[in-house]
Amino acid sequence: MTSFKDLAQQRRSHRKFTSQEIDGDDLKLILRAALMSPTSKSQRAWQFVVVDDKLDLEKLSDAKNMGSQFLKDAPVAIAVLGDPLQNDCWVEDGSIAAVSMQYQAEELGLGTCWIQMRGRGLDDGTPADTVIRGILDIPENYSCLCIIAVGHWADERKPQAEDRLKWENVHLNKF
């Protein structure tokens, strides 16, 4: 097992994937990490939609103007959803779950990339949420925070550099 210190340094966003499928047991571990993630008041109110259908991945890659086109080449995507009326911390809870999935995938040797969907859309004003809801048959009361692309990475990324950490952004007791 990789130490968390090393895992945090190694985890990078990957936007290029091989065509190799994701092992079912690995996918289950990634989802398990999300389902075990902490939530406000232990509500566990998030929902996850796993997408491996190539046509749907291609459609999802066009859900917003920029930053999601690479999704069409990922073997798997996981949409992170929440109901804003049920949980006022849905964004925070979904974010924790999404990052938990990313670290678990990294530990398994897989690449991921967070694709922001909340607050994004198309040039014509159509929210990404509306597009995603139509593709994945999501009920109206749920919103999509992000989609996590998952795959065997095809782009080499160097670990985070210690000398580039912005320790000046950390303050003790007062700003």
C-alpha positions in Angstrom: 0.0 0.0 0.0 1.2 3.5 -0.9 1.6 5.9 2.0 -0.9 8.8 1.9 2.0 11.2 1.7 3.2 9.6 -1.5 -0.3 9.2 -2.8 -1.0 12.9 -2.4 2.2 13.8 -4.2 1.6 11.3 -7.1 -2.1 12.1 -7.8 -2.4 14.2 -10.9 -5.2 14.8 -13.3 -5.1 12.7 -16.4 -7.0 13.7 -19.6 -5.6 11.0 -21.9 -6.6 7.4 -21.4 -5.8 4.1 -23.1 -8.7 2.0 -24.4 -8.2 -0.7 -21.7 -11.3 -1.4 -19.7 -11.5 -0.8 -15.9 -11.5 -4.0 -13.9 -14.9 -4.5 -12.1 -13.2 -5.0 -8.7 -11.2 -1.8 -9.1 -14.4 0.1 -10.0 -16.1 -1.3 -7.0 -13.2 -0.1 -4.8 -13.4 3.3 -6.2 -17.1 3.5 -5.5 -16.6 2.0 -2.1 -14.3 5.0 -1.3 -17.1 7.4 -2.3 -19.7 5.5 -0.2 -17.4 5.6 2.8 -16.6 9.3 2.5 -17.7 11.6 5.3 -20.9 13.6 4.9 -22.7 16.3 6.8 -24.8 14.8 9.5 -24.0 11.3 8.0 -26.8 11.9 5.5 -25.0 10.0 2.7 -27.4 11.8 0.4 -25.2 11.7 -2.8 -26.0 9.6 -5.8 -23.5 8.3 -8.4 -24.1 7.3 -12.0 -21.4 5.1 -13.5 -21.2 5.4 -17.3 -19.3 3.1 -19.5 -21.5 3.4 -22.6 -19.4 5.0 -25.4 -22.3 6.9 -26.9 -23.3 8.4 -23.6 -19.7 9.3 -22.8 -19.4 11.1 -26.1 -22.7 13.0 -25.4 -21.5 13.9 -21.9 -18.2 15.2 -23.3 -20.3 17.9 -25.0 -22.4 18.9 -21.9 -20.4 22.1 -21.6 -18.4 24.4 -23.8 -14.9 23.6 -22.7 -12.9 21.2 -20.5 -14.9 18.0 -21.0 -14.2 16.9 -24.5 -11.6 14.3 -23.4 -14.4 12.4 -21.6 -15.4 10.7 -24.8 -12.1 8.7 -24.7 -12.3 7.6 -21.0 -13.5 4.1 -20.4 -15.6 5.1 -17.4 -17.1 8.2 -16.0 -18.8 8.7 -12.6 -21.4 11.5 -12.3 -21.6 12.9 -8.7 -25.1 14.1 -7.9 -26.9 15.7 -5.0 -30.3 17.0 -4.2 -29.9 20.7 -3.1 -33.3 20.7 -1.4 -32.6 17.5 0.6 -29.0 18.5 1.7 -27.7 22.0 2.0 -24.1 20.5 2.0 -24.6 18.5 -1.2 -21.7 20.3 -2.9 -19.3 19.7 0.0 -20.4 16.1 0.5 -20.1 15.4 -3.3 -16.7 17.0 -3.4 -15.4 14.8 -0.6 -16.8 11.7 -2.3 -15.3 12.7 -5.6 -11.8 13.3 -4.2 -12.0 10.1 -2.3 -12.7 8.3 -5.6 -9.7 10.0 -7.2 -7.3 9.0 -4.4 -8.5 5.4 -4.5 -8.1 5.3 -8.3 -4.6 6.7 -7.9 -3.8 4.0 -5.4 -4.9 1.4 -7.9 -2.7 2.9 -10.6 -5.6 4.5 -12.5 -5.9 8.1 -13.7 -8.8 10.4 -13.1 -9.8 13.9 -13.9 -12.5 16.0 -12.2 -14.8 17.7 -14.7 -16.7 20.6 -13.2 -20.3 20.6 -14.2 -22.1 22.6 -11.5 -22.5 26.2 -12.8 -21.3 25.3 -16.3 -23.1 25.1 -19.6 -23.3 25.7 -23.3 -23.0 29.0 -25.2 -26.7 29.0 -25.8 -27.4 29.2 -22.1 -28.3 25.6 -21.6 -27.0 24.4 -18.2 -24.7 21.3 -18.2 -27.1 19.9 -15.6 -29.9 19.9 -18.2 -27.8 18.2 -20.8 -26.6 15.6 -18.3 -30.0 15.0 -16.8 -31.3 14.2 -20.3 -28.5 11.8 -21.1 -28.6 9.9 -17.9 -32.3 10.0 -17.0 -31.6 11.9 -13.7 -34.6 13.1 -11.8 -35.3 16.8 -11.8 -34.5 17.3 -8.1 -30.8 16.1 -8.5 -28.0 18.3 -9.7 -24.7 17.2 -11.1 -21.7 18.5 -9.2 -19.0 16.9 -11.4 -18.1 14.0 -13.5 -15.0 12.0 -12.7 -13.3 10.5 -15.7 -11.5 7.2 -14.9 -9.1 5.2 -16.9 -5.6 3.8 -17.5 -3.7 6.9 -18.1 -1.9 7.4 -21.4 -0.1 10.7 -20.5 2.9 10.7 -18.2 2.6 13.2 -15.3 5.4 14.0 -12.9 4.6 13.9 -9.2 3.9 17.3 -7.5 7.1 19.2 -6.8 7.8 19.9 -3.2 9.6 23.2 -4.1 6.4 24.5 -5.8 4.2 24.1 -2.7 2.8 27.5 -1.7 3.5 27.4 2.0 3.1 31.2 2.0 -0.7 30.6 1.6 -0.8 28.9 5.0 -1.3 31.2 8.0 -1.0 30.5 11.7 -3.7 31.9 14.0 -4.4 35.0 11.9 -4.2 35.8 8.2 
